[in-house]
Amino acid sequence: MTAGDNATPPASAVPTKTPYRTYVLLLLTVVYTFNFIDRQIIGILSPAIKEDLGLADWQLGILKGFAFAVLYTTLGIPIARLADRANRVTIISISLALWSGFTAISGACQNFAQLALARIGVGIGEAGGSPPAHSLISDYYPKEKRAGALAVYAMGIPIGVAFAFLGGGWLTETFSWRVAFVVIGLPGVLVALVLKFTVREPARGETGGAAGADAFRDLKITAPAGPVERVLHAVSAIFPGGLRAGFFSETATIWRAAKHLMSIPTYRAVVFGTTAISFTAYANSNWIVDFYTRSHSDFSLLTVLFSLGLISGTAYALGTFLGGYLVDAAAKKNKRMYGYVPAIALLVNTPLFFVVIWHPNPVVSLIFQIPVQLAIGFYLGPAFALAQTLAPVSVRALSTAVFFFILNMIALGFGPTTAGFLSSLLTDALGGELALRWSLTFVSFAGLLGAWYFYLVAKRIPADWAKATGESVS
């Protein structure tokens, strides 16, 4: 696919003002909701799958983490590079149909290997979701409103998690975990068609936010510079002559763009901070149902699932919205709020989660989930917005993909997996219930590291914002 394959109207015919851009934002949020329903559902169905297929915690950890993350993270970069040059709407639509289909297929799996392959398929599809979506939103919304817009998009996370808890829990209790996979997966295919035929591709960079020349626009690299590019040049030799130069130029451009992005102190701090808190969040969200099943076995599982779904859909969603809204408002006077607001929220999140894990009363534990979920959402909008605003226009989708590559390879790949392996290692000595408590306690300390990195964002953002946008920032 090339940019010339676009079947969209000319850029001037694509409206970027309300109400159409609001429709686009809300529809992309629906897509992201399906992204997280299909990603999170394995954690909600985990106890039923464990019982039916006889899986160990380490196997469940791989299904929840590494099996999904391995191709989700690696394929995200080349797909994002394509999205920076081709039709982003088409890429998102195909990706949504693909990951929804593999979610439905998961319901037919009979063993660990089959379920792992299905989760890999979901990961392949979801690799083409967020990077082009972030890029689209950045072309519909100016940088002054970008944190708020991307916070609305990020509300797909808590809403998706809520639907996974509520729908997945009810379907499993009423029918089976297999039916839950099928019923949750198939509607995404219909949404993919709606997206493809109703959303138009905007011109890139129309909403501004970049200063100076874009060094990566139409960049053609013909000779390697440095050891990594020499390796890429050597690898390109396996391709036929007509493809060799193109493969090397594209991969070398990706490498140079990634180096440029990671050389920006604020971007680097956002990536590391988001990775740290996501390591905790992915581990806890994927094991929280198992936790309540083991630690509060006399408490109704359906009540737990309903409560967690309700809290995610309200407190987590509200925190996500407020994080973007407050930063957009406060950053008009002080850009450091992009770091301070998330840092404060994350600083209080970890001790609150310890109450969730260690309080003996399940009702009190669930009540403390409310401030935990509220605080955990504050960083999403500001982090997503900075990844777009600090990046050159021609590599905005790639910026999100690089961000997500690091974040998800570590956080999603190893967060749930680490928790599962730790739980398995401690089970003989402590028993399954206490082993999981200590495992989740251990991984939760990464949240404090996330708060520290967002504090660094506050320190570094004035200079990097001014360089990226041309604005004078004090």
C-alpha positions as CSV (number, residue, x, y, z in Angstrom):
1,M,0.0,0.0,0.0
2,T,1.2,3.5,-0.8
3,A,0.0,7.0,0.0
4,G,-1.5,7.0,-3.6
5,D,-3.8,4.2,-2.6
6,N,-5.9,6.6,-0.5
7,A,-9.5,6.6,-1.7
8,T,-10.3,9.5,0.6
9,P,-11.4,13.0,-0.6
10,P,-8.8,15.8,-0.9
11,A,-7.5,17.1,2.4
12,S,-9.4,20.3,2.1
13,A,-12.7,18.3,2.0
14,V,-12.0,16.6,5.3
15,P,-13.5,18.6,8.2
16,T,-11.5,19.0,11.3
17,K,-14.0,20.9,13.4
18,T,-16.8,19.8,15.6
19,P,-19.2,17.9,15.3
20,Y,-17.4,15.7,12.8
21,R,-14.1,15.5,14.5
22,T,-16.0,14.7,17.8
23,Y,-17.7,11.8,15.9
24,V,-14.3,10.6,14.7
25,L,-12.8,10.8,18.2
26,L,-15.7,8.9,19.8
27,L,-15.6,6.2,17.1
28,L,-11.9,5.8,17.6
29,T,-12.6,5.5,21.3
30,V,-15.0,2.7,20.6
31,V,-12.3,1.0,18.6
32,Y,-9.9,1.4,21.5
33,T,-12.6,0.0,23.8
34,F,-12.7,-3.2,21.8
35,N,-8.9,-3.2,21.9
36,F,-9.0,-3.4,25.6
37,I,-12.0,-5.7,25.9
38,D,-10.2,-8.2,23.7
39,R,-6.9,-7.7,25.5
40,Q,-8.3,-7.8,29.0
41,I,-10.8,-10.6,28.6
42,I,-8.1,-13.3,29.2
43,G,-7.6,-12.0,32.7
44,I,-11.3,-12.1,33.6
45,L,-11.8,-15.6,32.2
46,S,-8.6,-16.8,33.8
47,P,-10.1,-18.8,36.7
48,A,-12.5,-20.7,34.4
49,I,-9.8,-21.4,31.8
50,K,-7.4,-22.6,34.5
51,E,-10.0,-25.0,35.8
52,D,-11.1,-26.3,32.4
53,L,-7.7,-26.7,30.8
54,G,-5.7,-27.4,33.9
55,L,-3.2,-24.7,33.4
56,A,-0.5,-23.5,35.8
57,D,0.0,-19.9,36.9
58,W,3.1,-19.6,34.7
59,Q,1.1,-20.7,31.6
60,L,-1.6,-18.2,32.5
61,G,1.0,-15.5,32.9
62,I,2.4,-16.2,29.4
63,L,-1.2,-16.1,27.9
64,K,-1.9,-12.8,29.7
65,G,1.5,-11.2,28.8
66,F,4.2,-12.5,26.6
67,A,2.1,-14.5,24.1
68,F,0.1,-11.3,23.3
69,A,3.0,-8.8,23.6
70,V,5.7,-10.5,21.5
71,L,4.3,-9.6,18.0
72,Y,2.0,-6.8,19.2
73,T,5.1,-4.8,20.1
74,T,7.4,-5.8,17.2
75,L,4.9,-5.5,14.4
76,G,3.7,-2.2,15.7
77,I,6.8,-0.4,14.4
78,P,6.6,-1.4,10.7
79,I,2.8,-0.9,10.7
80,A,3.2,2.5,12.2
81,R,5.8,3.4,9.5
82,L,3.2,2.4,6.9
83,A,0.6,4.5,8.7
84,D,2.8,7.5,8.5
85,R,2.6,7.3,4.7
86,A,-0.6,5.4,3.9
87,N,-4.3,5.5,4.8
88,R,-4.6,5.3,8.5
89,V,-8.3,4.6,8.5
90,T,-7.8,1.5,6.4
91,I,-5.0,0.2,8.6
92,I,-7.1,0.6,11.8
93,S,-10.1,-1.1,10.2
94,I,-8.2,-4.1,9.0
95,S,-6.5,-4.4,12.3
96,L,-9.7,-4.2,14.3
97,A,-11.3,-7.0,12.2
98,L,-8.2,-9.1,12.6
99,W,-7.9,-8.9,16.4
100,S,-11.7,-9.3,16.9
101,G,-11.6,-12.5,14.8
102,F,-8.8,-14.0,16.7
103,T,-10.6,-13.2,20.0
104,A,-13.6,-15.1,18.7
105,I,-11.4,-18.0,17.6
106,S,-10.0,-18.3,21.1
107,G,-13.3,-19.8,22.2
108,A,-12.6,-22.9,20.2
109,C,-9.1,-23.6,21.7
110,Q,-8.6,-26.9,23.4
111,N,-5.2,-26.5,25.0
112,F,-2.5,-24.1,26.1
113,A,-0.7,-24.1,22.7
114,Q,-3.8,-23.3,20.7
115,L,-4.8,-20.5,23.1
116,A,-1.3,-19.1,22.9
117,L,-1.4,-19.0,19.1
118,A,-4.8,-17.3,19.3
119,R,-3.4,-14.7,21.7
120,I,-0.5,-14.1,19.3
121,G,-3.1,-13.4,16.6
122,V,-4.9,-10.9,18.8
123,G,-1.5,-9.2,19.3
124,I,-0.8,-9.0,15.6
125,G,-4.1,-7.3,15.0
126,E,-3.8,-4.9,17.9
127,A,-0.4,-3.8,16.6
128,G,-2.2,-1.7,14.0
129,G,-4.6,0.0,16.4
130,S,-3.2,2.8,18.5
131,P,-0.2,4.3,16.6
132,P,-2.3,5.3,13.5
133,A,-5.2,6.3,15.8
134,H,-3.0,8.7,17.8
135,S,-1.7,10.2,14.6
136,L,-5.3,10.7,13.3
137,I,-6.4,12.4,16.4
138,S,-3.4,14.7,16.3
139,D,-4.4,15.8,12.9
140,Y,-8.0,16.5,14.0
141,Y,-7.0,18.3,17.3
142,P,-4.4,21.1,17.9
143,K,-1.7,20.6,20.5
144,E,-3.6,22.9,23.0
145,K,-6.5,20.4,23.0
146,R,-4.5,17.2,22.3
147,A,-4.1,15.9,25.9
148,G,-7.9,16.2,26.4
149,A,-8.7,14.5,23.1
150,L,-6.3,11.7,23.7
151,A,-7.6,11.3,27.2
152,V,-11.1,10.8,25.8
153,Y,-9.5,8.2,23.4
154,A,-7.7,6.6,26.4
155,M,-11.1,6.2,28.1
156,G,-11.4,3.2,25.9
157,I,-9.1,1.5,28.4
158,P,-11.3,1.7,31.5
159,I,-14.5,1.3,29.4
160,G,-13.1,-1.7,27.7
161,V,-11.9,-3.2,31.0
162,A,-15.4,-2.5,32.5
163,F,-17.2,-4.3,29.6
164,A,-14.7,-7.2,29.9
165,F,-15.5,-7.6,33.6
166,L,-19.3,-7.1,33.2
167,G,-19.8,-8.9,29.9
168,G,-17.1,-11.5,30.3
169,G,-18.1,-12.3,33.9
170,W,-21.8,-12.7,33.1
171,L,-21.3,-14.7,29.9
172,T,-18.9,-17.1,31.7
173,E,-21.3,-17.5,34.7
174,T,-24.3,-18.0,32.4
175,F,-22.8,-19.9,29.5
176,S,-19.0,-20.6,29.5
177,W,-15.7,-18.9,28.9
178,R,-15.8,-20.2,25.3
179,V,-19.0,-18.4,24.6
180,A,-17.6,-15.3,26.2
181,F,-14.7,-15.1,23.7
182,V,-17.0,-15.5,20.7
183,V,-19.7,-13.0,21.8
184,I,-17.1,-10.4,22.8
185,G,-15.0,-10.9,19.6
186,L,-17.4,-10.8,16.8
187,P,-19.0,-7.2,17.2
188,G,-15.5,-5.7,16.5
189,V,-15.8,-6.8,12.9
190,L,-18.9,-4.7,12.4
191,V,-17.3,-1.7,14.0
192,A,-14.4,-2.1,11.6
193,L,-16.8,-1.7,8.6
194,V,-18.4,1.4,10.2
195,L,-15.0,3.0,10.7
196,K,-13.8,2.3,7.2
197,F,-16.9,3.8,5.5
198,T,-17.5,6.8,7.7
199,V,-14.2,8.2,8.8
200,R,-12.1,10.4,6.4
201,E,-8.4,10.8,6.3
202,P,-7.3,14.3,7.2
203,A,-4.2,16.1,5.9
204,R,-1.1,15.5,8.0
205,G,0.1,18.3,10.2
206,E,-2.9,20.6,9.5
207,T,-3.4,21.3,13.3
208,G,0.2,22.4,13.7
209,G,2.4,21.6,16.6
210,A,5.8,21.2,14.9
211,A,8.5,23.8,14.5
212,G,11.1,24.0,11.7
213,A,11.7,21.5,8.9
214,D,10.7,17.8,9.3
215,A,13.9,15.9,8.8
216,F,12.1,12.6,8.2
217,R,9.7,13.7,5.5
218,D,10.6,12.1,2.2
219,L,13.9,10.9,3.7
220,K,15.8,8.5,1.5
221,I,18.9,6.8,3.0
222,T,21.2,5.1,0.6
223,A,24.4,4.6,2.6
224,P,24.7,3.2,6.2
225,A,26.0,5.3,9.1
226,G,26.9,3.5,12.2
227,P,27.0,-0.2,13.2
228,V,23.2,-0.7,13.4
229,E,22.7,0.7,9.9
230,R,25.5,-1.5,8.6
231,V,23.7,-4.5,9.9
232,L,20.5,-3.4,8.3
233,H,22.3,-2.8,5.0
234,A,23.8,-6.4,5.2
235,V,20.4,-7.8,5.9
236,S,18.9,-6.0,2.9
237,A,21.2,-8.1,0.7
238,I,18.8,-11.1,1.1
239,F,16.1,-9.2,-0.9
240,P,15.9,-9.0,-4.7
241,G,17.5,-6.0,-6.3
242,G,14.3,-4.0,-6.7
243,L,13.4,-4.3,-3.0
244,R,16.9,-4.1,-1.5
245,A,17.3,-0.3,-1.5
246,G,13.7,0.3,-0.3
247,F,14.1,-2.1,2.6
248,F,17.3,-0.5,3.8
249,S,16.0,3.0,3.5
250,E,12.8,2.3,5.4
251,T,14.5,0.3,8.2
252,A,17.3,2.9,8.5
253,T,14.7,5.7,8.7
254,I,12.9,3.9,11.5
255,W,16.1,3.5,13.3
256,R,17.1,7.2,13.0
257,A,13.6,8.3,13.9
258,A,13.6,6.1,17.0
259,K,17.1,7.5,18.0
260,H,15.8,11.0,17.5
261,L,12.8,10.5,19.7
262,M,14.7,8.7,22.5
263,S,17.2,11.6,22.4
264,I,14.5,14.0,23.6
265,P,14.7,14.0,27.4
266,T,11.0,14.6,28.0
267,Y,9.9,11.9,25.5
268,R,12.3,9.5,27.1
269,A,11.0,10.2,30.6
270,V,7.4,9.8,29.5
271,V,8.2,6.4,27.9
272,F,10.0,5.1,31.0
273,G,7.4,6.5,33.4
274,T,4.5,5.0,31.5
275,T,6.4,1.7,31.2
276,A,6.9,1.6,35.0
277,I,3.3,2.2,35.9
278,S,2.0,0.0,33.2
279,F,4.2,-2.9,34.4
280,T,2.2,-2.6,37.7
281,A,-1.1,-2.0,36.0
282,Y,-1.0,-4.9,33.6
283,A,0.1,-7.3,36.2
284,N,-2.5,-6.3,38.7
285,S,-5.4,-6.0,36.2
286,N,-4.6,-9.5,34.7
287,W,-4.4,-11.2,38.1
288,I,-7.0,-9.3,40.2
289,V,-9.8,-11.7,39.5
290,D,-7.6,-14.6,40.5
291,F,-6.7,-12.7,43.6
292,Y,-10.3,-12.3,44.7
293,T,-11.0,-15.9,43.8
294,R,-8.3,-17.1,46.1
295,S,-8.1,-14.6,48.9
296,H,-11.9,-14.0,49.2
297,S,-13.3,-17.3,48.0
298,D,-16.4,-17.0,50.2
299,F,-17.3,-13.7,48.4
300,S,-19.5,-14.0,45.2
301,L,-17.3,-14.0,42.1
302,L,-20.1,-12.4,40.1
303,T,-20.3,-9.6,42.7
304,V,-16.5,-9.1,42.4
305,L,-16.7,-8.9,38.6
306,F,-19.7,-6.5,38.7
307,S,-17.9,-4.3,41.2
308,L,-14.6,-4.2,39.3
309,G,-16.5,-3.5,36.0
310,L,-18.5,-0.7,37.6
311,I,-15.4,0.9,39.2
312,S,-13.4,0.7,36.0
313,G,-16.2,2.2,34.0
314,T,-16.6,5.1,36.4
315,A,-13.6,5.9,38.6
316,Y,-10.9,4.8,36.1
317,A,-12.8,6.5,33.2
318,L,-13.2,9.7,35.3
319,G,-9.5,9.7,36.3
320,T,-8.5,9.3,32.6
321,F,-10.7,12.2,31.5
322,L,-9.7,14.5,34.4
323,G,-6.0,13.8,33.7
324,G,-6.3,15.1,30.2
325,Y,-8.7,17.9,31.0
326,L,-6.7,19.3,33.9
327,V,-3.4,19.2,32.1
328,D,-4.9,20.9,29.0
329,A,-6.2,23.7,31.3
330,A,-3.2,24.0,33.6
331,A,-0.6,23.7,30.9
332,K,-1.8,26.9,29.3
333,K,0.1,28.7,32.0
334,N,2.6,26.1,33.0
335,K,3.7,23.2,30.7
336,R,5.3,21.5,33.7
337,M,1.8,20.3,34.6
338,Y,2.2,17.6,32.0
339,G,4.5,16.0,34.5
340,Y,3.3,17.2,37.9
341,V,-0.3,16.1,37.6
342,P,0.5,12.4,36.7
343,A,3.3,12.3,39.2
344,I,1.1,13.3,42.2
345,A,-1.6,10.8,41.1
346,L,0.8,7.9,40.7
347,L,2.5,8.7,44.0
348,V,-0.7,8.1,46.0
349,N,-1.8,5.1,43.9
350,T,0.7,2.5,45.2
351,P,0.0,2.7,48.9
352,L,-3.8,2.6,48.2
353,F,-3.3,-0.6,46.2
354,F,-1.5,-2.2,49.1
355,V,-4.7,-1.7,51.1
356,V,-6.6,-3.5,48.3
357,I,-4.3,-6.5,48.4
358,W,-3.8,-6.8,52.2
359,H,-7.1,-5.8,53.8
360,P,-8.9,-8.9,55.1
361,N,-12.4,-7.6,54.3
362,P,-13.3,-8.0,50.6
363,V,-15.8,-5.1,50.8
364,V,-13.1,-2.7,52.1
365,S,-10.8,-4.0,49.4
366,L,-13.2,-3.2,46.7
367,I,-14.0,0.2,48.1
368,F,-10.3,1.1,48.0
369,Q,-10.3,0.1,44.3
370,I,-12.2,3.4,43.7
371,P,-9.4,5.8,44.5
372,V,-6.8,3.3,43.0
373,Q,-8.6,3.3,39.7
374,L,-9.2,7.1,39.8
375,A,-5.5,7.8,40.3
376,I,-4.2,5.3,37.8
377,G,-5.9,7.1,34.8
378,F,-4.4,10.5,35.2
379,Y,-1.2,9.9,33.2
380,L,-2.7,8.5,30.0
381,G,-3.9,11.7,28.2
382,P,-0.8,13.7,29.0
383,A,1.6,10.9,28.1
384,F,-0.1,10.2,24.7
385,A,-0.2,13.9,23.9
386,L,3.5,14.4,24.5
387,A,4.4,11.4,22.4
388,Q,2.6,13.2,19.5
389,T,3.5,16.9,20.1
390,L,7.2,16.2,20.6
391,A,7.5,14.1,17.4
392,P,8.0,15.4,13.8
393,V,4.7,15.3,11.9
394,S,5.9,12.6,9.4
395,V,6.7,10.1,12.2
396,R,3.8,10.6,14.6
397,A,2.4,7.1,14.2
398,L,5.9,5.8,14.5
399,S,6.4,7.9,17.7
400,T,3.5,6.0,19.4
401,A,4.8,2.7,18.1
402,V,8.3,3.3,19.5
403,F,6.6,4.4,22.8
404,F,4.4,1.3,22.8
405,F,7.3,-1.1,21.7
406,I,9.3,-0.2,24.9
407,L,6.2,0.0,27.1
408,N,4.5,-3.2,26.1
409,M,7.5,-5.4,25.6
410,I,8.4,-4.7,29.2
411,A,5.1,-3.9,30.9
412,L,2.6,-6.1,29.0
413,G,5.2,-8.7,28.1
414,F,6.7,-9.1,31.6
415,G,4.2,-7.6,34.0
416,P,1.6,-10.3,34.1
417,T,4.2,-13.0,33.3
418,T,6.4,-11.9,36.2
419,A,3.5,-12.0,38.6
420,G,2.6,-15.5,37.4
421,F,6.1,-16.8,37.7
422,L,6.6,-15.3,41.1
423,S,3.3,-16.8,42.3
424,S,4.3,-20.2,41.0
425,L,7.8,-19.9,42.7
426,L,6.3,-19.0,46.0
427,T,3.3,-21.4,46.0
428,D,5.1,-24.4,47.6
429,A,6.4,-22.2,50.5
430,L,3.4,-20.0,51.0
431,G,0.4,-21.6,49.3
432,G,-1.4,-20.3,46.3
433,E,-3.4,-17.6,48.0
434,L,-0.5,-15.9,49.9
435,A,1.9,-16.4,47.0
436,L,-0.3,-14.3,44.7
437,R,-0.7,-11.6,47.3
438,W,3.1,-11.2,47.7
439,S,3.6,-11.4,43.9
440,L,1.2,-8.5,43.3
441,T,2.7,-6.6,46.1
442,F,6.2,-6.9,44.6
443,V,5.3,-5.8,41.1
444,S,3.3,-2.8,42.5
445,F,6.5,-1.0,43.6
446,A,7.1,-0.2,39.9
447,G,4.3,2.4,40.2
448,L,6.5,4.6,42.4
449,L,9.2,4.6,39.8
450,G,6.6,5.8,37.3
451,A,5.8,8.8,39.6
452,W,9.5,9.7,39.7
453,Y,9.8,9.7,35.9
454,F,6.8,12.0,35.5
455,Y,8.5,14.3,38.0
456,L,11.4,14.3,35.6
457,V,9.0,15.2,32.7
458,A,8.0,18.3,34.7
459,K,11.6,19.3,35.0
460,R,12.5,18.8,31.3
461,I,9.5,19.7,29.4
462,P,9.9,23.5,28.9
463,A,13.0,23.2,26.7
464,D,11.8,20.2,24.7
465,W,8.3,21.8,24.2
466,A,9.8,25.0,22.9
467,K,12.1,23.1,20.5
468,A,9.3,20.9,19.1
469,T,6.7,23.7,18.7
470,G,8.6,26.9,18.4
471,E,6.7,28.3,21.4
472,S,8.5,30.3,24.1
473,V,8.0,28.4,27.4
474,S,9.2,29.6,30.8
